[in-house]
Amino acid sequence: MADAAASQGQIKGTLPLYKRPEPLNVAQHKGKGLKYPERKFGFLQESHFVPITVGEFTAAASRFPIIFLGQTRTPVAAMGLNAGSNLFVDPETGDFEKFSYIPAYARRYPFVSAVMDGGERYTVCIDADSEMISDKPDEPFFNDDDQPSNLTQRAIDFVQRYEADVKATERFIERLQELDLFEEQTTTYQPRDAAGQPQGEPQTIAQYWGVSADKLKDLPADTFSEFRDSAILGAIYAHMISMGQWEYLIQRAIAREAGAGGAADVSAPPPPPSPEA
């Protein structure tokens, strides 16, 4: 998966976080490797949505709202209210908040697997524009004998497992779409005065796709049993429970704004992301 021939293809599609993914191969990348930055998760600080797989829902639900975006209903962990701001990454140190779950999508960076032109073939790639890529690495991509290093082999194993998780997620989404379980949902925020009384009109924070509780309740008994006996029902419940994290996320945004030296402007939030975005 990390051979020189891989460089002859071109990568299709877009990948959030990745500026210039290119196939990892010894011809282009011998002598290069990873230089671990002081700001370990600085690359994530402008990403307010991070893709997750269905197997991560339970772990992610304790911290982030899990929502679905676009026609493909891509599941993401909402980590901020504004585009360009991740409330779980310290803007000064680049550290991710301690004890919070870090999605596999972020943990694999700057590695990724991508489909190459001409079919279903996957190859391991790197983000060539990542500040982690260096000619003076802490860990090289290839050994002196041109074979993949321990770092690269670990990356290959990780992205292979990740692709299997992606396939499971696609099957999960497909099943929910077959049963028309998604609905457009909206999160709002009610500004309040110092006494805790409502002040002004509720403000829209985000719009997205979510699983309809009413549609889930109306499922035929045999379908509900199917969901119960598989991982589907647990994942749906984790998604629903995670909606309670919106309030936590809003309060984090207010606290960060106040800590930056200004009053939080919760009366005029940015335009919400469209569920079709």
N, C-alpha and C positions, 0 to 999 in steps of 0.2 A: 504493500500500500504506500510505501514511501520511496519508490524507485524512480530512476531518472525518466523513464518513459511517461510517468504521470505528467510531466511538464508539457507534454505535447497537446493536452486537452485544454479546454476552457471551462470555467466554472459558470453554471447557470444559477439564476435566482439571486435574491438578496439575503443578507444575514445581518440582523441587528448586532451592533458592536463592532463588526468586522469592516474595516475600511478597504483593505485590498487583500483578500484571501488568495493565496496561490498554492499550488501543490508542493508539498515538501519533497525534495529530491536532492541527492548528493551532488549533482552537477551544479545546482544553483546555491546550495546551502551548506556545503562542506566548509568547516571553519566557523560557521555561525551557530548560535544557540540562544539560550535564555539568560538574560541578565535581570535578576530579580530587583525591581524598583523599590525605593523606600515607600512610595505610595502604592501599596500592594493592590488596592482595588480602585485606584484613581481612574482606570479605564471605564469604571462602572458608574461614576458619579453623575453623569449626565443622562443616565438611562432610568426613566421613571417606570417603565414596563420591562420586565425580564421574562422571556419564555420559560415555561416549566413543562414537565411531562406529568402524565397522570399518576405515575408512581410517587411523585413528590407532593401531591396535594395535601396529604395528612401532615407532613412536616411543615409545609409552607403556610398552612391555614392558621397556625398559631401566631403568625406575625403579619401576613400580608393578605389583602383581599385577592382572591383568585377569580379572574374574570376572563371572558372569551371575546376575541376581537376578530373583525373581518368576516368575509364570506366563508373562510375556512374554519372559523371559530377557534382560532389559535389561543390556547390557554396561556395566560401570563400572570405573574405576580406583580401587583401594583405596589411600587415602592416610593411613589411620590405623586403629588397632585399636579405639578407643572412639568411640561416637557423640559428636559434639560436639568432636572433636579432629582437626585436620588436621596431620600431622607435617611437612608440607612448607611450611607457612606460619609464619613467625616470629611467635610470640605477642606480641612487643613492637613490632616494626616493621611487621608486616603484609605483609612482602615474601615472595614465593614463592622457594623455593630456586633459586639461580643454576644455570643449565645443565640444569635439569630441565624436561621437557616439560610445557606447560600446555595441558590439553584445550580444544578449541574451545568447549565448553559454558561454560567459565569465561571465556574470552577475549571472548565476545560480550556478557557481562553489562555493563550492565543491560538490554540489548536482547534480544528473543526474538521468534520468530514463533509465532503460535497459531492454532488452528482456531476460526472463529467459528460461532455458532449457524446452523443451516440448511444445512450442507454442508461441502464440502472447501475453502472459501475460507480463505486464510491472510492474516494481516495482521501488520505489525510492531508490537510492543508494547514497553513499558518497565516496569520494576519501579518503580511509583510511590512505594514506601516506601524505595527505595534512598537511602542518604546521598549518592550521587553526583548525584542530581537536585537542581537548584538554580535559584532565581530570579536568581542572579548567576553565571551559568555561565562556565566557561573556553571552552566551545564551545556555541553555541545549537543547538536542534533545527531551527529555521526561520529563514530570512533575513528581512530587512525586507519583502520582497515576498510573504511567506507561503509561499514555496517551500522544500522540504527543503534544509537546509544540507549542506555537504560532509560533516559528521559523520553526518547522517541518511542520506545517500546511501550512504556507506561501510557503515553498519549494515545498510541494506536489502540491499546486495550480499552482505554477509557471511552474513546469515541465510538468504538465498535459496540460497547455496552449501551452507550447513549443512543445510537441509531436504533437499537432494539427497543429501547424505551419510547423513542419517537414513533415507531411503528405501532406499538401498543396504544399510544395516545391517539394516533390516527384512527385506529379501530374503535376506540372509545367514543371519539367525536362522531364518527360515521354512524354508530349505533344510536346515539342521541339525536342525530339529525334525521335518521330514518323514522324515528318516533315523534319528530317535531316537538322536542322537549325544550328547545331554546325560546327565549323571549327577550325583547329589548328591555333593559332595566336602567334605572337612573338612581344615582346617589345624590342627595341634597344635604345642605348644611344650613341650619337655622342660627343666624347670629343672635347673640344675647347680650344684654347690658350687664353692668357690674352686679346687679341684684339677681341675675339669672333669668330675667324676663325676656321673652322674644323681642327682637329689635329688627324691624324691617321684614322683608319677604324672604322665604327660604331660597337659597342659591344653589344652582346646579353645579355639582362638583365633577361628575363623570357620567358618561352614557356608554353602555356596553351590552354584550349578550350574557345572559345567565340562564340557569335551568329553572323552569317554572315549577313552583311548588304545587300549584293546582294541577298542572299536566302530569306531574309525577304521581300525585295522589290518585288520579283517574286512570292510571295504567291498569290493564287487565291483570288479574291475579297471577297468571302464568308468567307474564313479562316481569312483574315485580319480583317473583320468585327467582327468575333468571338473574336479575340484578342483585338480589340478596345473596345468591349463591356464588356470585363472582365478585370481582373487585369494583364493579360499576357503582353499586349503591353506596359503598363506603366513600368513593371518590366524589359522588354527587353530594353526599352529606358534608364532606370536608369543604367543598366549594361553598355550600350554603352557610355553614358555620363561619367561614372566613369573611362573610359580609360584615360581621361585627367588627372587623379590623378597620373599616373605613373611619369610624370615630377616632380610633387610635392614630390613624394616619393623619387625620385633620389636626388633632392636637399636637402631633409631632411637627407639622408644618407651622402651626402657630408658635410653638416654642422656639423653633429655629429662627423664625422671623424676628421674634422678640429678642433672641440672643444676638442677632445681627445688629441690634441697636435701633430697630424701628418697630412701630406697632404693626401687628399683622393685619393685612388688608383682607379680611374674610368677607367683605361685603361685595367685592368685585373680583371673583375668581377668573382665571383664564378660560377661554373657550374650551368646553369639554371635548374629549376625544370622541369621534363618531364611532358607533358600533360597526360601521362599514369601512372604517379606516384600515 
